């Protein structure tokens, strides 16, 4: 038991350090997210990052639908990589936010395997229906 204590204490220290860095220095857990037709912004601890969607080189998501979380990875026009956690369940219109972020990824990367799978999915029937109305 005593031999395990230093290992457990090291693990706890590492987790605390990692969480502190992510929350207070890198500010990856967004409190406010604003999406307009042309921009997206992430705000945490009075720091706001605003991006023009059209100028983003990359906008990729890793979704965790059961937890209503999304890990956003983007590369801006200056080739800087940024990462954000979006806890959609914490927002008033979390479901709408979740879908809007997926739509932005689809628009930025329409030829990706993920986008092609989304096109073929019966779950996205509403998107196909909207596209037919527009043409």
Number of C-alpha atoms within 10 A of each C-alpha: 5 6 7 9 10 11 11 11 11 12 12 12 12 12 12 11 11 11 13 13 13 15 14 12 10 14 21 20 19 18 17 14 17 11 16 9 9 10 14 16 16 21 18 18 13 8 10 15 11 14 18 14 22 15 14 17 16 18 21 19 19 12 15 11 12 7 10 15 18 20 17 18 15 20 17 17 15 9 11 10 12 14 18 20 19 25 19 20 16 11 15 9 10 16 13 12 19 20 12 13 19 20 15 19 21 20 14 19 17 15 10 12 10 12 18 13 11 17 16 11 11 11 9 12 13 10 13 13 10 10 10 9 7 6 5
